[in-house]
Amino acid sequence: MYQVLLLHFMLSGGETAEMPGMYAPGEYDLAGFAVGAVERGCMLPLLEKISAGDLVIGVSSSGVHSNGFSLVRKVLEKSSLELSSPAPVGCGNGTFGEVLLTPTKIYSKTLLPVLKSGHVKAYAHITGGGLLENIPRVLPPSLGVTLDALCWKMPGIFSWLQKEGGLSEEEMCRTFNCGIGAVLVVEKTQAQDVLKEIQAVEDAWVIGEVTPHQTGSESVEVKNVTAALHRIEAQPQQYMSPAACDGETPAVQGGVRVAVLISGTGKNFFTTH
């Protein structure tokens, strides 16, 4: 209801959502949908204008958002945590349940000026299906994207889910947004200007580029997912600058001091940081 009020919508209809085990007696859920109008000439994606070499800008999510909770519940059942337990280290403040229920970001107000600028060729909202299934919906069949997970800041909750559930990289990228709630495709020469405009209101990064796509292969490749998840555990605030995806020298935010302590004989050692 908060999001409805935020966008000045009127909730005039809806449905009864049946999800066994979710609602206790006396509890209710509001569900609805929105219908919008747009001028035909302003519709995205501009499939005929998208080409290999275009850059992909990712806008941060606030967490899990509202998709993937069937898998979240399975992981939670296997773990020792309760929804009322304190959130795991690196996952935020409050209880674990509060972290999971962090409100979904609504991007319409913050991104509408950029979308109206004429510089955006495609826009994908990363919902059910994650990065792997949502981005292809706004691309022509002959093109795909290559993303680098080290180029954005991934919330700690995703590292916990992957580790606790033993989830594969593909499961993570096909189920969750992995820290990216929206994706924009822009011309390489205009990417930095668009990025600066978005960064004035949202956390955003250049996270990859458009590439040729071969029929029969995945149209979205996400590199370094495991490395990005492990980095969250080691240094939650560390991530590569957007320049790393732009062909420039990568810059790592936040230094890490490492001490190597030698013990025993031979090659036995361990590190602390």
Backbone as CSV, one residue per row, in Angstrom:
resi,resn,N_x,N_y,N_z,CA_x,CA_y,CA_z,C_x,C_y,C_z
1,MET,0.827,-1.192,0.000,0.000,0.000,0.000,0.871,1.256,0.000
2,TYR,2.023,1.181,0.707,2.941,2.319,0.733,3.387,2.685,-0.674
3,GLN,3.721,1.674,-1.488,4.183,1.931,-2.846,3.064,2.523,-3.695
4,VAL,1.824,2.098,-3.463,0.684,2.652,-4.192,0.540,4.133,-3.884
5,LEU,0.642,4.487,-2.615,0.541,5.891,-2.217,1.721,6.695,-2.755
6,LEU,2.905,6.079,-2.758,4.113,6.756,-3.232,3.965,7.208,-4.672
7,LEU,3.309,6.405,-5.492,3.177,6.698,-6.914,1.859,7.375,-7.254
8,HIS,1.074,7.716,-6.230,-0.203,8.410,-6.428,-1.158,7.577,-7.280
9,PHE,-1.149,6.263,-7.086,-2.066,5.377,-7.784,-3.317,5.150,-6.949
10,MET,-4.362,4.695,-7.602,-5.564,4.267,-6.901,-5.700,2.763,-7.084
11,LEU,-5.750,2.022,-5.982,-5.901,0.574,-6.051,-7.387,0.256,-6.147
12,SER,-7.861,0.064,-7.371,-9.300,-0.091,-7.599,-9.730,-1.538,-7.781
13,GLY,-8.791,-2.472,-7.869,-9.139,-3.875,-8.058,-7.957,-4.747,-7.750
14,GLY,-8.160,-6.067,-7.753,-7.050,-6.963,-7.450,-7.480,-8.401,-7.510
15,GLU,-6.802,-9.241,-6.740,-7.102,-10.666,-6.753,-6.817,-11.252,-5.386
16,THR,-7.291,-12.445,-5.145,-6.972,-13.174,-3.925,-5.809,-14.109,-4.226
17,ALA,-4.662,-13.840,-3.621,-3.467,-14.663,-3.852,-3.470,-15.839,-2.888
18,GLU,-3.445,-17.058,-3.415,-3.459,-18.257,-2.587,-2.055,-18.848,-2.519
19,MET,-1.427,-18.749,-1.347,-0.085,-19.294,-1.140,-0.077,-20.018,0.193
20,PRO,-0.315,-21.326,0.189,-0.397,-22.103,1.429,0.832,-21.924,2.304
21,GLY,0.588,-21.768,3.587,1.690,-21.634,4.528,2.184,-20.226,4.725
22,MET,1.713,-19.293,3.912,2.200,-17.917,3.995,1.387,-17.060,4.951
23,TYR,0.078,-17.301,5.021,-0.789,-16.404,5.781,-1.423,-17.119,6.963
24,ALA,-1.247,-16.557,8.134,-1.893,-17.076,9.339,-3.313,-16.522,9.413
25,PRO,-4.190,-17.135,10.211,-5.559,-16.618,10.357,-5.558,-15.142,10.742
26,GLY,-6.359,-14.361,10.041,-6.446,-12.932,10.334,-5.453,-12.080,9.580
27,GLU,-4.585,-12.694,8.765,-3.617,-11.935,7.978,-4.095,-11.829,6.534
28,TYR,-3.766,-10.699,5.894,-4.229,-10.446,4.530,-3.083,-9.897,3.689
29,ASP,-3.249,-10.035,2.390,-2.272,-9.499,1.444,-3.021,-8.749,0.354
30,LEU,-2.524,-7.575,-0.003,-3.120,-6.810,-1.095,-2.338,-7.068,-2.379
31,ALA,-3.027,-7.420,-3.450,-2.373,-7.673,-4.735,-3.119,-6.930,-5.828
32,GLY,-2.401,-6.313,-6.745,-3.056,-5.568,-7.822,-2.164,-5.481,-9.036
33,PHE,-2.594,-4.727,-10.043,-1.785,-4.533,-11.242,-1.994,-3.108,-11.731
34,ALA,-1.113,-2.670,-12.610,-1.188,-1.305,-13.130,-1.283,-1.331,-14.648
35,VAL,-2.022,-0.398,-15.197,-2.131,-0.229,-16.643,-1.648,1.173,-16.983
36,GLY,-0.721,1.279,-17.925,-0.186,2.581,-18.292,-0.433,2.909,-19.749
37,ALA,-0.217,4.164,-20.093,-0.359,4.619,-21.480,0.944,5.280,-21.906
38,VAL,1.350,5.052,-23.149,2.590,5.628,-23.651,2.420,5.955,-25.130
39,GLU,3.054,7.037,-25.556,3.043,7.373,-26.976,3.844,6.323,-27.742
40,ARG,3.337,5.879,-28.883,3.986,4.803,-29.630,5.438,5.145,-29.972
41,GLY,5.709,6.395,-30.288,7.064,6.787,-30.660,8.040,6.801,-29.496
42,CYS,7.524,6.688,-28.271,8.383,6.716,-27.079,8.594,5.333,-26.481
43,MET,8.063,4.316,-27.126,8.130,2.971,-26.558,9.539,2.388,-26.638
44,LEU,9.908,1.661,-25.598,11.168,0.919,-25.551,10.843,-0.572,-25.524
45,PRO,11.760,-1.408,-26.045,13.102,-1.109,-26.538,13.103,-0.639,-27.987
46,LEU,14.192,0.038,-28.356,14.420,0.443,-29.743,15.292,-0.632,-30.388
47,LEU,14.672,-1.745,-30.723,15.422,-2.927,-31.165,16.320,-2.655,-32.362
48,GLU,15.848,-1.811,-33.276,16.631,-1.558,-34.488,17.864,-0.699,-34.215
49,LYS,17.935,-0.062,-33.056,19.069,0.807,-32.742,20.096,0.144,-31.830
50,ILE,19.738,-0.966,-31.214,20.675,-1.655,-30.326,21.722,-2.384,-31.163
51,SER,22.994,-2.237,-30.770,24.069,-2.880,-31.535,25.175,-3.349,-30.601
52,ALA,25.985,-4.277,-31.087,27.125,-4.765,-30.311,28.037,-3.595,-29.961
53,GLY,28.510,-3.562,-28.732,29.352,-2.466,-28.273,28.614,-1.470,-27.410
54,ASP,27.278,-1.469,-27.468,26.514,-0.634,-26.542,26.821,-1.079,-25.115
55,LEU,26.716,-0.148,-24.177,27.024,-0.473,-22.787,25.752,-0.709,-21.982
56,VAL,25.909,-1.504,-20.938,24.800,-1.853,-20.050,25.015,-1.160,-18.711
57,ILE,24.037,-0.385,-18.288,24.066,0.286,-16.988,23.126,-0.451,-16.045
58,GLY,23.615,-0.768,-14.859,22.791,-1.426,-13.853,22.474,-0.472,-12.720
59,VAL,21.228,-0.488,-12.273,20.781,0.350,-11.156,20.553,-0.552,-9.947
60,SER,21.025,-0.127,-8.794,21.010,-0.994,-7.616,19.605,-1.362,-7.167
61,SER,19.480,-2.576,-6.657,18.251,-2.996,-5.991,18.408,-2.722,-4.497
62,SER,17.322,-2.847,-3.762,17.381,-2.655,-2.310,17.566,-3.976,-1.584
63,GLY,17.624,-5.072,-2.338,17.747,-6.399,-1.738,17.077,-7.425,-2.626
64,VAL,16.394,-8.376,-2.020,15.754,-9.452,-2.779,14.586,-8.939,-3.615
65,HIS,13.999,-7.812,-3.225,12.777,-7.293,-3.850,11.649,-8.302,-3.641
66,SER,10.799,-8.523,-4.624,9.615,-9.361,-4.375,9.630,-10.667,-5.152
67,ASN,10.801,-11.099,-5.598,10.886,-12.337,-6.376,11.906,-13.297,-5.783
68,GLY,11.656,-14.584,-5.952,12.587,-15.597,-5.473,12.309,-16.088,-4.067
69,PHE,11.154,-15.750,-3.510,10.903,-16.093,-2.109,10.601,-17.570,-1.886
70,SER,10.184,-18.289,-2.904,10.026,-19.738,-2.738,11.380,-20.370,-2.445
71,LEU,12.413,-19.925,-3.182,13.761,-20.432,-2.943,14.306,-19.910,-1.618
72,VAL,14.022,-18.659,-1.291,14.459,-18.097,-0.009,13.915,-18.933,1.144
73,ARG,12.652,-19.311,1.080,12.037,-20.096,2.151,12.680,-21.475,2.267
74,LYS,13.031,-22.085,1.129,13.693,-23.390,1.173,15.057,-23.285,1.844
75,VAL,15.798,-22.221,1.495,17.113,-22.018,2.111,16.955,-21.762,3.599
76,LEU,15.968,-20.967,3.968,15.737,-20.632,5.374,15.393,-21.877,6.186
77,GLU,14.618,-22.783,5.605,14.240,-24.019,6.302,15.462,-24.890,6.599
78,LYS,16.473,-24.828,5.730,17.685,-25.622,5.921,18.640,-24.986,6.922
79,SER,18.501,-23.689,7.148,19.452,-22.965,7.989,19.033,-23.020,9.455
80,SER,19.889,-22.472,10.298,19.596,-22.417,11.734,18.913,-21.113,12.119
81,LEU,18.647,-20.254,11.152,18.062,-18.948,11.439,16.545,-18.985,11.440
82,GLU,15.971,-18.088,12.227,14.538,-17.816,12.202,14.359,-16.413,11.632
83,LEU,13.141,-16.100,11.193,12.883,-14.751,10.683,13.131,-13.698,11.752
84,SER,12.993,-14.089,13.011,13.196,-13.145,14.118,14.652,-13.061,14.563
85,SER,15.525,-13.893,13.963,16.944,-13.873,14.329,17.605,-12.594,13.833
86,PRO,18.662,-12.138,14.522,19.418,-10.995,14.000,19.951,-11.309,12.604
87,ALA,19.967,-10.328,11.737,20.459,-10.536,10.371,21.914,-10.987,10.397
88,PRO,22.306,-11.909,9.518,23.704,-12.342,9.453,24.636,-11.160,9.204
89,VAL,25.872,-11.303,9.626,26.868,-10.247,9.442,26.977,-9.880,7.962
90,GLY,26.926,-8.582,7.682,27.048,-8.110,6.308,25.742,-8.017,5.559
91,CYS,24.635,-8.453,6.212,23.329,-8.439,5.531,22.463,-7.249,5.917
92,GLY,22.943,-6.402,6.807,22.147,-5.249,7.203,21.762,-5.303,8.664
93,ASN,21.026,-4.295,9.105,20.606,-4.195,10.494,19.217,-4.792,10.684
94,GLY,18.834,-4.986,11.939,17.514,-5.517,12.234,17.490,-7.030,12.179
95,THR,16.291,-7.587,12.121,16.143,-9.036,12.064,16.308,-9.542,10.634
96,PHE,16.480,-10.848,10.512,16.611,-11.451,9.193,15.341,-11.225,8.382
97,GLY,14.191,-11.334,9.034,12.922,-11.102,8.349,12.809,-9.685,7.823
98,GLU,13.275,-8.718,8.608,13.213,-7.318,8.177,14.106,-7.075,6.964
99,VAL,15.261,-7.725,6.934,16.156,-7.586,5.775,15.491,-8.155,4.528
100,LEU,14.873,-9.329,4.657,14.202,-9.947,3.512,13.047,-9.098,3.001
101,LEU,12.385,-8.400,3.912,11.205,-7.617,3.541,11.521,-6.146,3.292
102,THR,12.794,-5.831,3.052,13.136,-4.464,2.640,12.297,-4.104,1.421
103,PRO,11.574,-2.977,1.455,10.659,-2.645,0.343,11.350,-2.636,-1.015
104,THR,10.656,-3.157,-2.006,11.149,-3.150,-3.384,11.305,-1.719,-3.881
105,LYS,12.401,-1.446,-4.547,12.590,-0.113,-5.126,11.625,0.107,-6.282
106,ILE,11.023,1.280,-6.327,10.199,1.699,-7.457,10.987,2.773,-8.201
107,TYR,11.304,2.525,-9.471,12.237,3.380,-10.203,11.569,4.452,-11.067
108,SER,10.254,4.467,-11.127,9.596,5.340,-12.104,9.956,6.813,-11.913
109,LYS,9.926,7.306,-10.694,10.202,8.731,-10.480,11.662,9.078,-10.736
110,THR,12.574,8.203,-10.299,13.994,8.535,-10.418,14.536,8.324,-11.829
111,LEU,14.011,7.346,-12.557,14.556,7.033,-13.879,13.758,7.615,-15.036
112,LEU,12.558,8.114,-14.781,11.732,8.627,-15.876,12.412,9.742,-16.664
113,PRO,13.091,10.705,-16.007,13.779,11.747,-16.789,14.826,11.171,-17.747
114,VAL,15.576,10.163,-17.297,16.587,9.540,-18.158,15.923,8.806,-19.310
115,LEU,14.838,8.098,-19.019,14.143,7.344,-20.064,13.525,8.271,-21.104
116,LYS,13.171,9.484,-20.691,12.587,10.454,-21.620,13.640,11.215,-22.418
117,SER,14.914,11.051,-22.055,15.978,11.833,-22.691,16.238,11.430,-24.135
118,GLY,15.828,10.221,-24.511,16.103,9.729,-25.855,17.437,9.025,-25.984
119,HIS,18.187,8.919,-24.871,19.505,8.295,-24.904,19.476,6.824,-24.510
120,VAL,18.328,6.336,-24.083,18.216,4.945,-23.635,17.591,4.101,-24.740
121,LYS,18.277,3.029,-25.118,17.775,2.157,-26.188,16.877,1.039,-25.663
122,ALA,17.103,0.631,-24.421,16.305,-0.449,-23.839,16.334,-0.335,-22.323
123,TYR,15.268,-0.825,-21.703,15.155,-0.812,-20.244,14.540,-2.131,-19.798
124,ALA,15.166,-2.788,-18.842,14.648,-4.055,-18.319,14.533,-3.968,-16.809
125,HIS,13.364,-4.295,-16.297,13.141,-4.381,-14.855,13.478,-5.807,-14.443
126,ILE,14.407,-5.975,-13.504,14.876,-7.312,-13.137,13.969,-7.882,-12.050
127,THR,13.003,-8.689,-12.477,12.034,-9.284,-11.555,12.199,-10.805,-11.584
128,GLY,11.081,-11.550,-11.618,11.158,-13.000,-11.665,11.918,-13.475,-12.890
129,GLY,12.861,-14.375,-12.692,13.721,-14.817,-13.791,15.102,-14.209,-13.725
130,GLY,15.284,-13.234,-12.831,16.601,-12.662,-12.610,17.224,-12.015,-13.833
131,LEU,18.538,-11.897,-13.796,19.278,-11.267,-14.890,19.203,-12.092,-16.171
132,LEU,19.188,-13.408,-16.032,19.269,-14.276,-17.211,18.013,-14.258,-18.065
133,GLU,16.864,-14.030,-17.464,15.616,-14.119,-18.226,14.977,-12.774,-18.542
134,ASN,15.320,-11.736,-17.802,14.681,-10.440,-18.044,15.383,-9.604,-19.102
135,ILE,16.709,-9.632,-19.118,17.440,-8.815,-20.090,17.168,-9.239,-21.535
136,PRO,17.111,-10.549,-21.844,16.850,-10.942,-23.243,15.529,-10.426,-23.794
137,ARG,14.580,-10.115,-22.939,13.269,-9.646,-23.396,13.342,-8.287,-24.084
138,VAL,14.436,-7.554,-23.871,14.534,-6.223,-24.475,15.633,-6.168,-25.537
139,LEU,16.128,-7.327,-25.962,17.197,-7.384,-26.962,16.720,-8.083,-28.226
140,PRO,17.264,-7.711,-29.384,16.971,-8.476,-30.605,17.605,-9.864,-30.497
141,PRO,17.073,-10.868,-31.201,17.578,-12.246,-31.086,19.056,-12.402,-31.421
142,SER,19.590,-11.511,-32.236,20.985,-11.646,-32.672,21.988,-11.079,-31.677
143,LEU,21.501,-10.508,-30.571,22.400,-9.867,-29.610,22.170,-10.398,-28.196
144,GLY,23.236,-10.351,-27.411,23.169,-10.710,-26.006,23.969,-9.705,-25.203
145,VAL,24.221,-10.000,-23.940,25.046,-9.113,-23.118,26.027,-9.943,-22.301
146,THR,27.177,-9.351,-22.029,28.150,-9.925,-21.104,28.280,-8.972,-19.932
147,LEU,28.017,-9.472,-18.734,28.068,-8.661,-17.520,29.212,-9.138,-16.639
148,ASP,29.735,-8.231,-15.822,30.792,-8.566,-14.867,30.288,-8.247,-13.466
149,ALA,30.053,-9.264,-12.659,29.493,-9.070,-11.319,30.421,-8.302,-10.389
150,LEU,31.692,-8.186,-10.751,32.619,-7.411,-9.928,32.456,-5.913,-10.133
151,CYS,31.611,-5.520,-11.072,31.443,-4.102,-11.384,30.327,-3.434,-10.582
152,TRP,29.616,-4.208,-9.771,28.585,-3.562,-8.949,28.635,-4.080,-7.519
153,LYS,28.001,-3.351,-6.642,27.970,-3.705,-5.223,26.777,-4.617,-4.967
154,MET,27.044,-5.863,-4.613,25.998,-6.847,-4.388,25.645,-6.898,-2.896
155,PRO,24.377,-6.721,-2.527,23.987,-6.782,-1.114,24.372,-8.110,-0.468
156,GLY,24.716,-8.055,0.810,25.190,-9.235,1.523,24.202,-10.382,1.599
157,ILE,22.908,-10.098,1.507,21.900,-11.146,1.605,22.091,-12.206,0.523
158,PHE,22.586,-11.798,-0.647,22.767,-12.756,-1.741,23.926,-13.709,-1.464
159,SER,24.963,-13.220,-0.802,26.073,-14.090,-0.426,25.602,-15.132,0.584
160,TRP,24.788,-14.697,1.540,24.265,-15.628,2.550,23.390,-16.694,1.905
161,LEU,22.495,-16.289,1.006,21.594,-17.238,0.347,22.373,-18.270,-0.467
162,GLN,23.393,-17.796,-1.199,24.183,-18.710,-2.028,24.955,-19.704,-1.167
163,LYS,25.580,-19.204,-0.127,26.404,-20.065,0.725,25.542,-21.040,1.514
164,GLU,24.476,-20.539,2.120,23.627,-21.371,2.976,22.836,-22.396,2.157
165,GLY,22.437,-22.003,0.944,21.636,-22.902,0.115,22.443,-23.732,-0.852
166,GLY,23.762,-23.480,-0.937,24.593,-24.204,-1.892,24.133,-23.984,-3.322
167,LEU,23.755,-22.743,-3.636,23.171,-22.429,-4.941,24.259,-22.200,-5.988
168,SER,23.996,-22.631,-7.205,24.938,-22.425,-8.305,24.855,-20.987,-8.808
169,GLU,25.847,-20.590,-9.591,25.824,-19.255,-10.192,24.573,-19.084,-11.048
170,GLU,24.231,-20.122,-11.813,23.059,-20.017,-12.682,21.782,-19.849,-11.865
171,GLU,21.640,-20.610,-10.769,20.457,-20.469,-9.909,20.352,-19.056,-9.366
172,MET,21.471,-18.509,-8.937,21.465,-17.153,-8.390,21.004,-16.148,-9.437
173,CYS,21.569,-16.250,-10.638,21.285,-15.256,-11.679,19.943,-15.472,-12.362
174,ARG,19.379,-16.671,-12.235,18.084,-16.949,-12.849,16.934,-16.737,-11.865
175,THR,17.250,-16.627,-10.578,16.211,-16.478,-9.557,16.182,-15.080,-8.962
176,PHE,17.360,-14.531,-8.668,17.449,-13.265,-7.946,17.977,-12.138,-8.840
177,ASN,17.742,-10.906,-8.381,18.280,-9.755,-9.119,19.771,-9.556,-8.849
178,CYS,20.294,-10.195,-7.791,21.731,-10.143,-7.470,22.243,-8.717,-7.300
179,GLY,21.391,-7.817,-6.845,21.815,-6.444,-6.578,21.515,-5.455,-7.676
180,ILE,20.972,-5.917,-8.802,20.631,-5.037,-9.925,19.119,-5.083,-10.143
181,GLY,18.450,-3.974,-9.872,16.994,-3.937,-9.995,16.502,-3.471,-11.346
182,ALA,17.360,-2.774,-12.089,16.976,-2.276,-13.415,18.217,-2.199,-14.292
183,VAL,18.020,-2.433,-15.578,19.122,-2.417,-16.553,18.754,-1.502,-17.709
184,LEU,19.704,-0.662,-18.128,19.511,0.222,-19.269,20.600,-0.046,-20.299
185,VAL,20.231,-0.036,-21.563,21.195,-0.186,-22.656,21.352,1.167,-23.337
186,VAL,22.603,1.636,-23.450,22.862,2.960,-24.019,24.053,2.907,-24.969
187,GLU,24.124,3.897,-25.842,25.277,4.059,-26.738,26.528,4.285,-25.897
188,LYS,27.644,3.672,-26.309,28.876,3.775,-25.534,29.312,5.221,-25.349
189,THR,29.156,6.039,-26.379,29.603,7.432,-26.299,28.744,8.265,-25.351
190,GLN,27.559,7.793,-25.018,26.659,8.540,-24.140,26.551,7.922,-22.750
191,ALA,27.244,6.805,-22.546,27.077,6.041,-21.310,27.447,6.839,-20.066
192,GLN,28.564,7.552,-20.101,28.995,8.272,-18.902,28.043,9.412,-18.545
193,ASP,27.509,10.095,-19.549,26.544,11.165,-19.277,25.269,10.601,-18.665
194,VAL,24.782,9.497,-19.227,23.579,8.862,-18.684,23.846,8.350,-17.274
195,LEU,25.021,7.755,-17.082,25.375,7.215,-15.774,25.404,8.309,-14.710
196,LYS,26.008,9.453,-15.040,26.076,10.556,-14.076,24.687,11.052,-13.701
197,GLU,23.800,11.101,-14.683,22.434,11.550,-14.405,21.725,10.580,-13.463
198,ILE,21.929,9.290,-13.687,21.300,8.297,-12.812,21.919,8.335,-11.421
199,GLN,23.249,8.481,-11.366,23.938,8.465,-10.075,23.575,9.649,-9.189
200,ALA,22.944,10.655,-9.755,22.477,11.776,-8.943,21.306,11.365,-8.056
201,VAL,20.628,10.256,-8.414,19.440,9.836,-7.654,19.478,8.366,-7.232
202,GLU,20.342,7.561,-7.839,20.418,6.132,-7.535,21.874,5.673,-7.597
203,ASP,22.180,4.569,-6.907,23.471,3.917,-7.099,23.418,3.163,-8.423
204,ALA,24.397,3.383,-9.271,24.384,2.752,-10.599,25.810,2.586,-11.096
205,TRP,25.994,1.623,-11.996,27.312,1.305,-12.522,27.195,0.853,-13.977
206,VAL,28.276,1.021,-14.741,28.386,0.337,-16.029,28.769,-1.099,-15.693
207,ILE,27.923,-2.058,-16.064,28.133,-3.437,-15.616,28.436,-4.413,-16.753
208,GLY,28.450,-3.938,-17.996,28.731,-4.851,-19.099,28.482,-4.213,-20.443
209,GLU,28.431,-5.042,-21.472,28.222,-4.538,-22.823,27.397,-5.511,-23.654
210,VAL,26.850,-4.983,-24.732,26.076,-5.792,-25.670,27.047,-6.530,-26.590
211,THR,26.774,-7.806,-26.827,27.653,-8.651,-27.634,26.835,-9.438,-28.664
212,PRO,27.479,-9.925,-29.727,26.766,-10.796,-30.671,26.302,-12.066,-29.972
213,HIS,25.167,-12.587,-30.379,24.605,-13.782,-29.744,24.428,-14.900,-30.752
214,GLN,24.931,-16.072,-30.411,24.795,-17.246,-31.262,23.538,-18.018,-30.873
215,THR,22.730,-18.374,-31.840,21.513,-19.139,-31.581,21.838,-20.434,-30.840
216,GLY,21.069,-20.705,-29.792,21.279,-21.924,-29.016,22.095,-21.720,-27.763
217,SER,22.713,-20.555,-27.613,23.496,-20.259,-26.413,22.748,-19.250,-25.550
218,GLU,23.158,-19.148,-24.291,22.553,-18.167,-23.388,22.858,-16.764,-23.904
219,SER,21.860,-15.909,-23.913,22.078,-14.551,-24.407,22.604,-13.619,-23.325
220,VAL,22.627,-14.086,-22.083,23.195,-13.292,-20.990,24.292,-14.103,-20.314
221,GLU,25.494,-13.565,-20.297,26.616,-14.184,-19.593,27.011,-13.274,-18.437
222,VAL,27.034,-13.827,-17.241,27.432,-13.053,-16.064,28.731,-13.643,-15.534
223,LYS,29.803,-12.885,-15.660,31.113,-13.345,-15.211,31.348,-12.985,-13.742
224,ASN,32.223,-13.746,-13.102,32.740,-13.441,-11.762,31.666,-13.394,-10.677
225,VAL,30.603,-14.180,-10.824,29.551,-14.192,-9.797,30.096,-14.724,-8.478
226,THR,30.788,-15.852,-8.535,31.335,-16.444,-7.309,32.333,-15.507,-6.651
227,ALA,33.191,-14.887,-7.453,34.175,-13.948,-6.904,33.482,-12.772,-6.230
228,ALA,32.406,-12.277,-6.832,31.671,-11.154,-6.249,31.011,-11.552,-4.939
229,LEU,30.468,-12.764,-4.875,29.830,-13.241,-3.651,30.852,-13.451,-2.543
230,HIS,32.015,-13.995,-2.879,33.066,-14.194,-1.885,33.618,-12.860,-1.397
231,ARG,33.658,-11.887,-2.287,34.172,-10.566,-1.918,33.289,-9.910,-0.867
232,ILE,31.986,-10.177,-0.924,31.066,-9.619,0.069,31.456,-10.092,1.457
233,GLU,31.792,-11.388,1.575,32.178,-11.938,2.870,33.478,-11.313,3.360
234,ALA,34.430,-11.124,2.438,35.745,-10.626,2.821,35.743,-9.134,3.108
235,GLN,35.047,-8.366,2.286,35.068,-6.912,2.384,33.773,-6.378,1.805
236,PRO,32.715,-6.233,2.608,31.395,-5.868,2.091,31.351,-4.595,1.267
237,GLN,32.246,-3.635,1.518,32.153,-2.346,0.833,32.993,-2.277,-0.434
238,GLN,33.688,-3.363,-0.766,34.645,-3.322,-1.874,33.988,-3.711,-3.195
239,TYR,34.170,-2.900,-4.221,33.710,-3.254,-5.563,34.508,-2.463,-6.580
240,MET,34.488,-2.927,-7.805,35.255,-2.277,-8.860,34.520,-1.057,-9.378
241,SER,35.274,-0.070,-9.841,34.657,1.131,-10.381,34.057,0.849,-11.752
242,PRO,33.115,1.684,-12.209,32.540,1.493,-13.538,33.584,1.470,-14.647
243,ALA,34.729,2.120,-14.409,35.770,2.156,-15.439,36.242,0.760,-15.808
244,ALA,36.122,-0.174,-14.860,36.587,-1.536,-15.111,35.808,-2.194,-16.233
245,CYS,34.569,-1.788,-16.436,33.753,-2.362,-17.506,33.858,-1.531,-18.766
246,ASP,34.647,-0.493,-18.716,34.752,0.414,-19.853,36.061,0.225,-20.592
247,GLY,36.787,-0.830,-20.240,38.060,-1.087,-20.896,39.199,-0.303,-20.286
248,GLU,38.951,0.401,-19.164,39.996,1.163,-18.502,40.580,0.323,-17.370
249,THR,41.602,0.882,-16.705,42.231,0.154,-15.616,41.272,0.023,-14.451
250,PRO,41.010,-1.202,-13.968,40.094,-1.382,-12.853,40.610,-0.683,-11.608
251,ALA,39.683,-0.134,-10.840,40.026,0.487,-9.569,39.200,-0.170,-8.487
252,VAL,39.852,-0.630,-7.437,39.134,-1.286,-6.354,38.897,-0.281,-5.245
253,GLN,37.622,-0.168,-4.826,37.260,0.770,-3.784,37.496,0.118,-2.425
254,GLY,38.300,0.757,-1.600,38.517,0.239,-0.258,39.695,-0.722,-0.231
255,GLY,40.803,-0.319,0.411,41.965,-1.180,0.471,41.793,-2.263,1.524
256,VAL,42.503,-3.347,1.369,42.461,-4.445,2.328,43.882,-4.753,2.765
257,ARG,44.148,-4.646,4.071,45.461,-4.999,4.585,45.459,-6.479,4.940
258,VAL,46.481,-7.201,4.509,46.538,-8.645,4.711,47.810,-8.999,5.465
259,ALA,47.667,-9.827,6.498,48.825,-10.342,7.221,48.900,-11.839,6.998
260,VAL,50.075,-12.342,6.685,50.282,-13.782,6.512,51.048,-14.289,7.720
261,LEU,50.426,-15.188,8.474,51.030,-15.722,9.692,51.498,-17.151,9.427
262,ILE,52.773,-17.393,9.595,53.346,-18.707,9.321,53.326,-19.541,10.595
263,SER,52.855,-20.790,10.475,52.850,-21.671,11.641,53.251,-23.079,11.210
264,GLY,53.840,-23.818,12.107,54.213,-25.191,11.785,55.378,-25.233,10.814
265,THR,55.425,-26.291,10.023,56.507,-26.453,9.060,55.941,-26.594,7.665
266,GLY,56.810,-26.591,6.712,56.376,-26.755,5.327,55.601,-25.551,4.847
267,LYS,54.454,-25.795,4.205,53.692,-24.727,3.566,52.446,-24.344,4.350
268,ASN,52.369,-24.737,5.630,51.183,-24.404,6.414,51.142,-22.915,6.710
269,PHE,50.077,-22.259,6.394,49.902,-20.857,6.752,48.433,-20.511,6.632
270,PHE,48.056,-19.395,7.252,46.700,-18.904,7.089,46.760,-17.391,7.033
271,THR,45.710,-16.768,6.534,45.686,-15.318,6.379,44.567,-14.721,7.191
272,THR,44.782,-13.501,7.630,43.722,-12.728,8.277,43.665,-11.378,7.620
273,HIS,42.485,-10.802,7.557,42.352,-9.462,6.975,41.136,-8.786,7.542
